[in-house]
Every structure is written in C-alpha cells, then in structure tokens.
Amino acid sequence: MSASPPSPPSPLSPLDAAARARYVRQIRLPEIGEAGQARLCASEVVIGGVGDARNVEASYVARAGLRVIDMATPDKRAEDDEYVATLATLGLADPAARDVGDGALRALLAIRGALAKMENAK
C-alpha cells in the first residue's frame, strides 16, 4: 500500500520546506519561481487517452506538482497534424520509446497550458 502524496499548497500560501525541496529545480526557473510553483500545485490538469503514453503524461504532470484528473477517454491529439508532426521529430523507432516520448510531450503541453493560464490570470 503506497502512501498518498501530500496535498499541494494553495496559491495563497507559501510553499513549505518539503515542497521547496521537492520542486527546487522548477523554482529555480525564472519563468516559474516559488510563487509560480505554488500556483502550479494548486492547478489541475485533465489527462485523457489510454495506454502507456497517458501513464507517462500523468506521472510527469503529477511530478511537476499539478493535480491529475484522470479521464480514460479516446485521445483526440492523434488527429492533430501539428502534434503528430512534433512527435515525429523525436525520431523514436521503438514503440515503447514512442510511448514515453508521446507521454513526455503531452506532459510538457499540459504544464505549458497551466503556466499560460497563470500568466493570463495575472
């Protein structure tokens, strides 16, 4: 039985010492900082699709501090030409490697989306 992760801080409260230690690399980025990380921790992202790529995406997004809302649904991104072209530039021949690359790309897009929402809310 695994322990549940600690609750993320609210965007109005500063990060505690444990959260600062956990997210130290992201806090060091000028685009995020401590206040941005606190807002990321208060954000949630809906993860769709099925399979290994979705699992990688959910893992990376959760590690960035966002709450994951898991919706096992068909993924519409496979129909997006720009997304498919970006994934193709990774040059991954092995299907398992493609799943990891796909999940990492999805996570990056989800985190970027959360950061964009933070910027627009300012």
Buried (B, 14 or more C-beta within 10 A) or exposed (E): EEEEEEEBBEBEEEBEEEBBEBBEEBBEEEEBEBEBBBBBBBBEBEBBBEEBBBBBBBBBBBEBBBBBEEEEEEBEBEEEEEBEEBBEEEEBEEEEEBBBBBBBBBBBBBBEEBBEEBEEEE
